[in-house]
Amino acid sequence: MTAYYVSAVSAILALLAVKERSIADIDTSVLLVICGAGLLVSMLWFFTLRFFRALFKAKLTVLARMEETLPYQTFASEFALLRQSAGRNWLWFERLVPIVFGLAFVVIAAIRLFI
């Protein structure tokens, strides 16, 4: 999924890079459409990540409930160890990538509008 969104955002950025003109010379409406598309894809990417995070959390909750009846709780032990480690929440970093791309499109559009 990440490769799909990176490809889509890269293709949108390539539309700006292919131009033989500077950003200041690109028609404002064209630039706003390109940056708007990039921002929308970035937002979709972010919300997709949120959805899959919630889905993954729900699946793990179901697994935890199922293993309560087992003699050894593998997932509960694993999560207890993860909570003790300093790097337990590294997945938040993945959600920063679409935010950075979205902000890049906003900055590009803002630069063009105020040049």
A tleap script that builds the chain and sets N, CA, C and O, in Angstrom:
source leaprc.protein.ff14SB
mol = sequence {
  NMET THR ALA TYR TYR VAL SER ALA VAL SER
  ALA ILE LEU ALA LEU LEU ALA VAL LYS GLU
  ARG SER ILE ALA ASP ILE ASP THR SER VAL
  LEU LEU VAL ILE CYS GLY ALA GLY LEU LEU
  VAL SER MET LEU TRP PHE PHE THR LEU ARG
  PHE PHE ARG ALA LEU PHE LYS ALA LYS LEU
  THR VAL LEU ALA ARG MET GLU GLU THR LEU
  PRO TYR GLN THR PHE ALA SER GLU PHE ALA
  LEU LEU ARG GLN SER ALA GLY ARG ASN TRP
  LEU TRP PHE GLU ARG LEU VAL PRO ILE VAL
  PHE GLY LEU ALA PHE VAL VAL ILE ALA ALA
  ILE ARG LEU PHE CILE
}
set mol.1.N position { 0.816 -1.174 0.000 }
set mol.1.CA position { 0.000 0.000 0.000 }
set mol.1.C position { 0.871 1.253 0.000 }
set mol.1.O position { 0.585 2.209 -0.720 }
set mol.2.N position { 1.915 1.250 0.793 }
set mol.2.CA position { 2.796 2.409 0.851 }
set mol.2.C position { 3.441 2.662 -0.500 }
set mol.2.O position { 3.565 3.811 -0.924 }
set mol.3.N position { 3.851 1.607 -1.178 }
set mol.3.CA position { 4.456 1.764 -2.504 }
set mol.3.C position { 3.472 2.395 -3.486 }
set mol.3.O position { 3.869 3.198 -4.330 }
set mol.4.N position { 2.207 2.041 -3.382 }
set mol.4.CA position { 1.184 2.616 -4.256 }
set mol.4.C position { 1.087 4.127 -4.028 }
set mol.4.O position { 1.109 4.904 -4.982 }
set mol.5.N position { 0.981 4.534 -2.779 }
set mol.5.CA position { 0.835 5.954 -2.482 }
set mol.5.C position { 2.109 6.739 -2.806 }
set mol.5.O position { 2.031 7.865 -3.298 }
set mol.6.N position { 3.267 6.162 -2.539 }
set mol.6.CA position { 4.520 6.835 -2.896 }
set mol.6.C position { 4.596 7.016 -4.408 }
set mol.6.O position { 5.032 8.062 -4.888 }
set mol.7.N position { 4.175 6.006 -5.157 }
set mol.7.CA position { 4.165 6.115 -6.615 }
set mol.7.C position { 3.207 7.203 -7.088 }
set mol.7.O position { 3.537 7.983 -7.981 }
set mol.8.N position { 2.027 7.252 -6.491 }
set mol.8.CA position { 1.043 8.260 -6.891 }
set mol.8.C position { 1.539 9.667 -6.586 }
set mol.8.O position { 1.431 10.559 -7.427 }
set mol.9.N position { 2.077 9.868 -5.400 }
set mol.9.CA position { 2.574 11.194 -5.017 }
set mol.9.C position { 3.787 11.563 -5.874 }
set mol.9.O position { 3.931 12.717 -6.278 }
set mol.10.N position { 4.649 10.602 -6.148 }
set mol.10.CA position { 5.818 10.861 -6.993 }
set mol.10.C position { 5.406 11.243 -8.409 }
set mol.10.O position { 6.012 12.125 -9.019 }
set mol.11.N position { 4.386 10.587 -8.927 }
set mol.11.CA position { 3.890 10.924 -10.268 }
set mol.11.C position { 3.328 12.338 -10.292 }
set mol.11.O position { 3.528 13.068 -11.263 }
set mol.12.N position { 2.638 12.722 -9.249 }
set mol.12.CA position { 2.084 14.074 -9.184 }
set mol.12.C position { 3.213 15.100 -9.080 }
set mol.12.O position { 3.173 16.141 -9.737 }
set mol.13.N position { 4.216 14.804 -8.256 }
set mol.13.CA position { 5.373 15.697 -8.165 }
set mol.13.C position { 6.130 15.766 -9.493 }
set mol.13.O position { 6.670 16.811 -9.855 }
set mol.14.N position { 6.162 14.648 -10.211 }
set mol.14.CA position { 6.848 14.622 -11.509 }
set mol.14.C position { 6.169 15.556 -12.504 }
set mol.14.O position { 6.831 16.101 -13.387 }
set mol.15.N position { 4.868 15.746 -12.374 }
set mol.15.CA position { 4.180 16.694 -13.253 }
set mol.15.C position { 4.758 18.097 -13.110 }
set mol.15.O position { 4.858 18.837 -14.088 }
set mol.16.N position { 5.134 18.453 -11.900 }
set mol.16.CA position { 5.745 19.757 -11.679 }
set mol.16.C position { 7.195 19.780 -12.161 }
set mol.16.O position { 7.672 20.796 -12.667 }
set mol.17.N position { 7.881 18.669 -12.003 }
set mol.17.CA position { 9.294 18.611 -12.370 }
set mol.17.C position { 9.501 18.552 -13.879 }
set mol.17.O position { 10.529 19.012 -14.377 }
set mol.18.N position { 8.548 17.999 -14.607 }
set mol.18.CA position { 8.684 17.841 -16.055 }
set mol.18.C position { 8.619 19.195 -16.759 }
set mol.18.O position { 9.208 19.373 -17.825 }
set mol.19.N position { 7.917 20.125 -16.175 }
set mol.19.CA position { 7.796 21.446 -16.768 }
set mol.19.C position { 9.185 22.052 -16.960 }
set mol.19.O position { 10.057 21.924 -16.101 }
set mol.20.N position { 9.370 22.700 -18.080 }
set mol.20.CA position { 10.660 23.335 -18.332 }
set mol.20.C position { 10.683 24.763 -17.789 }
set mol.20.O position { 11.632 25.513 -18.015 }
set mol.21.N position { 9.638 25.117 -17.081 }
set mol.21.CA position { 9.545 26.451 -16.497 }
set mol.21.C position { 9.685 26.369 -14.985 }
set mol.21.O position { 9.522 25.306 -14.386 }
set mol.22.N position { 9.985 27.493 -14.389 }
set mol.22.CA position { 10.030 27.524 -12.929 }
set mol.22.C position { 8.598 27.522 -12.398 }
set mol.22.O position { 7.644 27.738 -13.145 }
set mol.23.N position { 8.470 27.277 -11.113 }
set mol.23.CA position { 7.135 27.230 -10.501 }
set mol.23.C position { 6.417 28.565 -10.671 }
set mol.23.O position { 5.198 28.604 -10.834 }
set mol.24.N position { 7.173 29.652 -10.631 }
set mol.24.CA position { 6.564 30.975 -10.777 }
set mol.24.C position { 5.948 31.178 -12.154 }
set mol.24.O position { 5.041 31.995 -12.307 }
set mol.25.N position { 6.432 30.436 -13.174 }
set mol.25.CA position { 5.928 30.596 -14.539 }
set mol.25.C position { 4.789 29.633 -14.883 }
set mol.25.O position { 4.174 29.758 -15.942 }
set mol.26.N position { 4.506 28.683 -14.006 }
set mol.26.CA position { 3.422 27.732 -14.269 }
set mol.26.C position { 2.096 28.433 -13.997 }
set mol.26.O position { 1.966 29.172 -13.021 }
set mol.27.N position { 1.130 28.202 -14.850 }
set mol.27.CA position { -0.197 28.790 -14.667 }
set mol.27.C position { -0.729 28.433 -13.285 }
set mol.27.O position { -0.651 27.278 -12.865 }
set mol.28.N position { -1.264 29.414 -12.586 }
set mol.28.CA position { -1.723 29.228 -11.212 }
set mol.28.C position { -2.788 28.145 -11.096 }
set mol.28.O position { -2.754 27.332 -10.173 }
set mol.29.N position { -3.721 28.135 -12.019 }
set mol.29.CA position { -4.793 27.133 -11.934 }
set mol.29.C position { -4.250 25.717 -12.127 }
set mol.29.O position { -4.689 24.787 -11.451 }
set mol.30.N position { -3.304 25.553 -13.041 }
set mol.30.CA position { -2.690 24.231 -13.261 }
set mol.30.C position { -1.936 23.795 -12.006 }
set mol.30.O position { -2.055 22.652 -11.564 }
set mol.31.N position { -1.170 24.706 -11.446 }
set mol.31.CA position { -0.399 24.381 -10.245 }
set mol.31.C position { -1.323 24.035 -9.079 }
set mol.31.O position { -1.047 23.099 -8.328 }
set mol.32.N position { -2.413 24.780 -8.922 }
set mol.32.CA position { -3.343 24.491 -7.835 }
set mol.32.C position { -4.032 23.143 -8.018 }
set mol.32.O position { -4.281 22.436 -7.041 }
set mol.33.N position { -4.340 22.784 -9.257 }
set mol.33.CA position { -4.948 21.465 -9.509 }
set mol.33.C position { -3.956 20.356 -9.175 }
set mol.33.O position { -4.316 19.365 -8.541 }
set mol.34.N position { -2.709 20.525 -9.603 }
set mol.34.CA position { -1.689 19.502 -9.319 }
set mol.34.C position { -1.442 19.399 -7.819 }
set mol.34.O position { -1.411 18.296 -7.272 }
set mol.35.N position { -1.266 20.531 -7.152 }
set mol.35.CA position { -1.023 20.504 -5.706 }
set mol.35.C position { -2.255 20.013 -4.942 }
set mol.35.O position { -2.122 19.322 -3.932 }
set mol.36.N position { -3.441 20.363 -5.416 }
set mol.36.CA position { -4.661 19.866 -4.789 }
set mol.36.C position { -4.771 18.354 -4.898 }
set mol.36.O position { -5.160 17.676 -3.947 }
set mol.37.N position { -4.421 17.833 -6.076 }
set mol.37.CA position { -4.437 16.370 -6.251 }
set mol.37.C position { -3.418 15.713 -5.324 }
set mol.37.O position { -3.701 14.685 -4.709 }
set mol.38.N position { -2.242 16.305 -5.229 }
set mol.38.CA position { -1.219 15.761 -4.330 }
set mol.38.C position { -1.649 15.797 -2.887 }
set mol.38.O position { -1.402 14.855 -2.134 }
set mol.39.N position { -2.297 16.890 -2.493 }
set mol.39.CA position { -2.789 17.005 -1.119 }
set mol.39.C position { -3.885 15.984 -0.849 }
set mol.39.O position { -3.911 15.371 0.218 }
set mol.40.N position { -4.785 15.796 -1.802 }
set mol.40.CA position { -5.861 14.813 -1.622 }
set mol.40.C position { -5.320 13.391 -1.514 }
set mol.40.O position { -5.784 12.610 -0.684 }
set mol.41.N position { -4.339 13.054 -2.351 }
set mol.41.CA position { -3.738 11.711 -2.278 }
set mol.41.C position { -3.039 11.534 -0.936 }
set mol.41.O position { -3.125 10.467 -0.327 }
set mol.42.N position { -2.349 12.570 -0.473 }
set mol.42.CA position { -1.673 12.494 0.827 }
set mol.42.C position { -2.669 12.299 1.958 }
set mol.42.O position { -2.427 11.520 2.879 }
set mol.43.N position { -3.797 13.012 1.887 }
set mol.43.CA position { -4.827 12.853 2.915 }
set mol.43.C position { -5.436 11.454 2.870 }
set mol.43.O position { -5.656 10.833 3.910 }
set mol.44.N position { -5.702 10.969 1.678 }
set mol.44.CA position { -6.235 9.612 1.537 }
set mol.44.C position { -5.261 8.594 2.105 }
set mol.44.O position { -5.667 7.646 2.777 }
set mol.45.N position { -3.981 8.789 1.838 }
set mol.45.CA position { -2.934 7.914 2.364 }
set mol.45.C position { -2.971 7.930 3.886 }
set mol.45.O position { -2.921 6.871 4.511 }
set mol.46.N position { -3.057 9.109 4.493 }
set mol.46.CA position { -3.081 9.229 5.947 }
set mol.46.C position { -4.295 8.515 6.538 }
set mol.46.O position { -4.167 7.764 7.505 }
set mol.47.N position { -5.478 8.751 5.952 }
set mol.47.CA position { -6.692 8.133 6.487 }
set mol.47.C position { -6.712 6.623 6.251 }
set mol.47.O position { -7.291 5.886 7.048 }
set mol.48.N position { -6.094 6.156 5.176 }
set mol.48.CA position { -5.958 4.720 4.945 }
set mol.48.C position { -5.093 4.090 6.024 }
set mol.48.O position { -5.408 3.015 6.534 }
set mol.49.N position { -3.997 4.766 6.370 }
set mol.49.CA position { -3.140 4.270 7.450 }
set mol.49.C position { -3.896 4.205 8.771 }
set mol.49.O position { -3.748 3.250 9.533 }
set mol.50.N position { -4.710 5.232 9.040 }
set mol.50.CA position { -5.510 5.231 10.269 }
set mol.50.C position { -6.496 4.071 10.284 }
set mol.50.O position { -6.680 3.412 11.308 }
set mol.51.N position { -7.138 3.823 9.121 }
set mol.51.CA position { -8.100 2.728 9.043 }
set mol.51.C position { -7.424 1.389 9.323 }
set mol.51.O position { -7.927 0.590 10.113 }
set mol.52.N position { -6.282 1.144 8.675 }
set mol.52.CA position { -5.610 -0.139 8.858 }
set mol.52.C position { -5.039 -0.279 10.262 }
set mol.52.O position { -4.944 -1.390 10.783 }
set mol.53.N position { -4.662 0.825 10.875 }
set mol.53.CA position { -4.204 0.752 12.257 }
set mol.53.C position { -5.357 0.330 13.170 }
set mol.53.O position { -5.178 -0.506 14.056 }
set mol.54.N position { -6.542 0.913 12.952 }
set mol.54.CA position { -7.717 0.547 13.754 }
set mol.54.C position { -8.118 -0.906 13.496 }
set mol.54.O position { -8.478 -1.626 14.426 }
set mol.55.N position { -8.057 -1.331 12.247 }
set mol.55.CA position { -8.384 -2.715 11.908 }
set mol.55.C position { -7.409 -3.683 12.572 }
set mol.55.O position { -7.820 -4.705 13.122 }
set mol.56.N position { -6.120 -3.360 12.522 }
set mol.56.CA position { -5.102 -4.196 13.143 }
set mol.56.C position { -5.320 -4.266 14.652 }
set mol.56.O position { -5.184 -5.331 15.255 }
set mol.57.N position { -5.656 -3.135 15.256 }
set mol.57.CA position { -5.914 -3.110 16.698 }
set mol.57.C position { -7.114 -3.978 17.053 }
set mol.57.O position { -7.088 -4.696 18.053 }
set mol.58.N position { -8.167 -3.917 16.237 }
set mol.58.CA position { -9.356 -4.734 16.483 }
set mol.58.C position { -9.014 -6.224 16.367 }
set mol.58.O position { -9.448 -7.031 17.189 }
set mol.59.N position { -8.244 -6.576 15.359 }
set mol.59.CA position { -7.862 -7.986 15.187 }
set mol.59.C position { -7.035 -8.476 16.374 }
set mol.59.O position { -7.224 -9.599 16.842 }
set mol.60.N position { -6.125 -7.644 16.858 }
set mol.60.CA position { -5.319 -8.045 18.009 }
set mol.60.C position { -6.155 -8.152 19.275 }
set mol.60.O position { -5.879 -8.991 20.132 }
set mol.61.N position { -7.166 -7.317 19.397 }
set mol.61.CA position { -8.067 -7.412 20.547 }
set mol.61.C position { -8.827 -8.728 20.522 }
set mol.61.O position { -8.986 -9.381 21.553 }
set mol.62.N position { -9.295 -9.115 19.341 }
set mol.62.CA position { -10.005 -10.398 19.196 }
set mol.62.C position { -9.070 -11.552 19.521 }
set mol.62.O position { -9.451 -12.489 20.223 }
set mol.63.N position { -7.839 -11.481 19.006 }
set mol.63.CA position { -6.874 -12.544 19.308 }
set mol.63.C position { -6.587 -12.626 20.803 }
set mol.63.O position { -6.474 -13.721 21.353 }
set mol.64.N position { -6.470 -11.493 21.454 }
set mol.64.CA position { -6.211 -11.477 22.900 }
set mol.64.C position { -7.366 -12.120 23.660 }
set mol.64.O position { -7.148 -12.861 24.618 }
set mol.65.N position { -8.593 -11.835 23.233 }
set mol.65.CA position { -9.758 -12.456 23.895 }
set mol.65.C position { -9.788 -13.955 23.657 }
set mol.65.O position { -10.147 -14.728 24.546 }
set mol.66.N position { -9.409 -14.360 22.458 }
set mol.66.CA position { -9.413 -15.796 22.139 }
set mol.66.C position { -8.358 -16.537 22.957 }
set mol.66.O position { -8.595 -17.658 23.408 }
set mol.67.N position { -7.201 -15.916 23.149 }
set mol.67.CA position { -6.130 -16.632 23.829 }
set mol.67.C position { -6.296 -16.640 25.350 }
set mol.67.O position { -5.543 -17.320 26.047 }
set mol.68.N position { -7.264 -15.898 25.867 }
set mol.68.CA position { -7.518 -15.931 27.315 }
set mol.68.C position { -7.870 -17.334 27.793 }
set mol.68.O position { -7.647 -17.671 28.956 }
set mol.69.N position { -8.418 -18.149 26.900 }
set mol.69.CA position { -8.794 -19.513 27.272 }
set mol.69.C position { -7.654 -20.508 27.078 }
set mol.69.O position { -7.777 -21.675 27.449 }
set mol.70.N position { -6.559 -20.056 26.505 }
set mol.70.CA position { -5.428 -20.948 26.248 }
set mol.70.C position { -4.513 -21.016 27.474 }
set mol.70.O position { -4.511 -20.107 28.304 }
set mol.71.N position { -3.744 -22.091 27.580 }
set mol.71.CA position { -2.861 -22.220 28.747 }
set mol.71.C position { -1.728 -21.182 28.747 }
set mol.71.O position { -1.255 -20.791 29.815 }
set mol.72.N position { -1.295 -20.738 27.577 }
set mol.72.CA position { -0.238 -19.731 27.508 }
set mol.72.C position { -0.681 -18.607 26.568 }
set mol.72.O position { -1.080 -18.863 25.432 }
set mol.73.N position { -0.612 -17.380 27.039 }
set mol.73.CA position { -1.037 -16.226 26.254 }
set mol.73.C position { 0.161 -15.616 25.525 }
set mol.73.O position { 0.865 -14.759 26.059 }
set mol.74.N position { 0.371 -16.075 24.305 }
set mol.74.CA position { 1.521 -15.642 23.503 }
set mol.74.C position { 1.468 -14.145 23.207 }
set mol.74.O position { 2.439 -13.428 23.446 }
set mol.75.N position { 0.336 -13.676 22.688 }
set mol.75.CA position { 0.230 -12.262 22.317 }
set mol.75.C position { 0.314 -11.353 23.539 }
set mol.75.O position { 0.949 -10.301 23.478 }
set mol.76.N position { -0.302 -11.735 24.623 }
set mol.76.CA position { -0.251 -10.916 25.839 }
set mol.76.C position { 1.186 -10.792 26.339 }
set mol.76.O position { 1.599 -9.719 26.779 }
set mol.77.N position { 1.935 -11.868 26.275 }
set mol.77.CA position { 3.345 -11.830 26.689 }
set mol.77.C position { 4.156 -10.941 25.754 }
set mol.77.O position { 5.004 -10.163 26.192 }
set mol.78.N position { 3.883 -11.068 24.478 }
set mol.78.CA position { 4.594 -10.255 23.489 }
set mol.78.C position { 4.319 -8.773 23.703 }
set mol.78.O position { 5.247 -7.965 23.673 }
set mol.79.N position { 3.065 -8.404 23.916 }
set mol.79.CA position { 2.721 -7.005 24.109 }
set mol.79.C position { 3.273 -6.459 25.421 }
set mol.79.O position { 3.632 -5.284 25.502 }
set mol.80.N position { 3.341 -7.294 26.436 }
set mol.80.CA position { 3.942 -6.860 27.699 }
set mol.80.C position { 5.408 -6.509 27.491 }
set mol.80.O position { 5.896 -5.518 28.036 }
set mol.81.N position { 6.108 -7.313 26.709 }
set mol.81.CA position { 7.516 -7.024 26.397 }
set mol.81.C position { 7.650 -5.766 25.548 }
set mol.81.O position { 8.570 -4.973 25.751 }
set mol.82.N position { 6.742 -5.582 24.604 }
set mol.82.CA position { 6.783 -4.383 23.765 }
set mol.82.C position { 6.546 -3.117 24.581 }
set mol.82.O position { 7.180 -2.091 24.335 }
set mol.83.N position { 5.654 -3.182 25.531 }
set mol.83.CA position { 5.362 -2.015 26.377 }
set mol.83.C position { 6.582 -1.609 27.201 }
set mol.83.O position { 6.765 -0.431 27.509 }
set mol.84.N position { 7.412 -2.584 27.555 }
set mol.84.CA position { 8.604 -2.302 28.347 }
set mol.84.C position { 9.722 -1.675 27.520 }
set mol.84.O position { 10.573 -0.966 28.057 }
set mol.85.N position { 9.719 -1.935 26.226 }
set mol.85.CA position { 10.803 -1.427 25.389 }
set mol.85.C position { 10.571 0.031 25.024 }
set mol.85.O position { 9.436 0.507 25.028 }
set mol.86.N position { 11.638 0.727 24.713 }
set mol.86.CA position { 11.543 2.152 24.365 }
set mol.86.C position { 10.989 2.354 22.961 }
set mol.86.O position { 10.412 3.405 22.681 }
set mol.87.N position { 11.146 1.392 22.085 }
set mol.87.CA position { 10.716 1.557 20.705 }
set mol.87.C position { 9.358 0.973 20.400 }
set mol.87.O position { 9.112 0.547 19.272 }
set mol.88.N position { 8.489 0.943 21.354 }
set mol.88.CA position { 7.207 0.261 21.175 }
set mol.88.C position { 6.261 0.976 20.218 }
set mol.88.O position { 5.414 0.326 19.604 }
set mol.89.N position { 6.378 2.285 20.074 }
set mol.89.CA position { 5.428 3.026 19.258 }
set mol.89.C position { 6.059 3.610 18.004 }
set mol.89.O position { 5.771 4.755 17.655 }
set mol.90.N position { 6.892 2.874 17.331 }
set mol.90.CA position { 7.555 3.405 16.147 }
set mol.90.C position { 6.606 3.537 14.961 }
set mol.90.O position { 6.960 4.183 13.974 }
set mol.91.N position { 5.412 2.947 15.023 }
set mol.91.CA position { 4.469 3.025 13.904 }
set mol.91.C position { 3.916 4.426 13.679 }
set mol.91.O position { 3.414 4.716 12.593 }
set mol.92.N position { 3.996 5.303 14.680 }
set mol.92.CA position { 3.530 6.671 14.495 }
set mol.92.C position { 4.324 7.356 13.393 }
set mol.92.O position { 3.813 8.251 12.720 }
set mol.93.N position { 5.566 6.940 13.209 }
set mol.93.CA position { 6.443 7.550 12.204 }
set mol.93.C position { 5.885 7.375 10.796 }
set mol.93.O position { 6.033 8.259 9.951 }
set mol.94.N position { 5.243 6.238 10.543 }
set mol.94.CA position { 4.681 5.966 9.217 }
set mol.94.C position { 3.614 6.995 8.844 }
set mol.94.O position { 3.469 7.345 7.672 }
set mol.95.N position { 2.876 7.475 9.829 }
set mol.95.CA position { 1.827 8.455 9.555 }
set mol.95.C position { 2.381 9.841 9.255 }
set mol.95.O position { 1.657 10.690 8.735 }
set mol.96.N position { 3.643 10.086 9.571 }
set mol.96.CA position { 4.248 11.377 9.265 }
set mol.96.C position { 4.540 11.543 7.767 }
set mol.96.O position { 4.545 12.665 7.259 }
set mol.97.N position { 4.779 10.452 7.070 }
set mol.97.CA position { 5.163 10.530 5.655 }
set mol.97.C position { 4.077 11.206 4.813 }
set mol.97.O position { 4.396 12.153 4.095 }
set mol.98.N position { 2.810 10.772 4.862 }
set mol.98.CA position { 1.812 11.486 4.065 }
set mol.98.C position { 1.595 12.926 4.524 }
set mol.98.O position { 1.241 13.787 3.719 }
set mol.99.N position { 1.805 13.189 5.812 }
set mol.99.CA position { 1.678 14.559 6.308 }
set mol.99.C position { 2.762 15.432 5.688 }
set mol.99.O position { 2.492 16.559 5.272 }
set mol.100.N position { 3.982 14.918 5.626 }
set mol.100.CA position { 5.090 15.679 5.032 }
set mol.100.C position { 4.822 15.943 3.553 }
set mol.100.O position { 5.032 17.057 3.075 }
set mol.101.N position { 4.362 14.928 2.829 }
set mol.101.CA position { 4.047 15.131 1.410 }
set mol.101.C position { 2.909 16.140 1.242 }
set mol.101.O position { 2.973 17.009 0.372 }
set mol.102.N position { 1.883 16.027 2.059 }
set mol.102.CA position { 0.771 16.965 1.985 }
set mol.102.C position { 1.223 18.391 2.243 }
set mol.102.O position { 0.816 19.316 1.542 }
set mol.103.N position { 2.073 18.566 3.259 }
set mol.103.CA position { 2.601 19.894 3.550 }
set mol.103.C position { 3.470 20.415 2.413 }
set mol.103.O position { 3.481 21.615 2.138 }
set mol.104.N position { 4.194 19.524 1.756 }
set mol.104.CA position { 5.018 19.935 0.613 }
set mol.104.C position { 4.145 20.516 -0.489 }
set mol.104.O position { 4.496 21.537 -1.081 }
set mol.105.N position { 3.017 19.881 -0.771 }
set mol.105.CA position { 2.115 20.402 -1.797 }
set mol.105.C position { 1.522 21.745 -1.382 }
set mol.105.O position { 1.365 22.637 -2.216 }
set mol.106.N position { 1.195 21.892 -0.114 }
set mol.106.CA position { 0.663 23.163 0.375 }
set mol.106.C position { 1.719 24.263 0.247 }
set mol.106.O position { 1.412 25.381 -0.167 }
set mol.107.N position { 2.956 23.941 0.603 }
set mol.107.CA position { 4.044 24.923 0.517 }
set mol.107.C position { 4.305 25.312 -0.934 }
set mol.107.O position { 4.500 26.491 -1.229 }
set mol.108.N position { 4.312 24.350 -1.832 }
set mol.108.CA position { 4.523 24.653 -3.251 }
set mol.108.C position { 3.434 25.588 -3.763 }
set mol.108.O position { 3.720 26.568 -4.452 }
set mol.109.N position { 2.186 25.283 -3.423 }
set mol.109.CA position { 1.076 26.140 -3.856 }
set mol.109.C position { 1.189 27.525 -3.221 }
set mol.109.O position { 0.951 28.531 -3.890 }
set mol.110.N position { 1.546 27.588 -1.950 }
set mol.110.CA position { 1.663 28.884 -1.268 }
set mol.110.C position { 2.791 29.720 -1.864 }
set mol.110.O position { 2.651 30.930 -2.039 }
set mol.111.N position { 3.898 29.073 -2.171 }
set mol.111.CA position { 5.020 29.800 -2.789 }
set mol.111.C position { 4.583 30.392 -4.115 }
set mol.111.O position { 4.884 31.545 -4.423 }
set mol.112.N position { 3.868 29.591 -4.899 }
set mol.112.CA position { 3.423 30.061 -6.223 }
set mol.112.C position { 2.416 31.209 -6.084 }
set mol.112.O position { 2.454 32.169 -6.855 }
set mol.113.N position { 1.540 31.110 -5.126 }
set mol.113.CA position { 0.530 32.155 -4.965 }
set mol.113.C position { 1.113 33.477 -4.470 }
set mol.113.O position { 0.593 34.549 -4.779 }
set mol.114.N position { 2.191 33.390 -3.706 }
set mol.114.CA position { 2.745 34.604 -3.105 }
set mol.114.C position { 4.024 35.090 -3.768 }
set mol.114.O position { 4.673 36.008 -3.267 }
set mol.115.N position { 4.395 34.476 -4.902 }
set mol.115.CA position { 5.579 34.961 -5.648 }
set mol.115.C position { 5.153 36.073 -6.565 }
set mol.115.O position { 5.980 36.629 -7.287 }
savepdb mol mol.pdb
quit
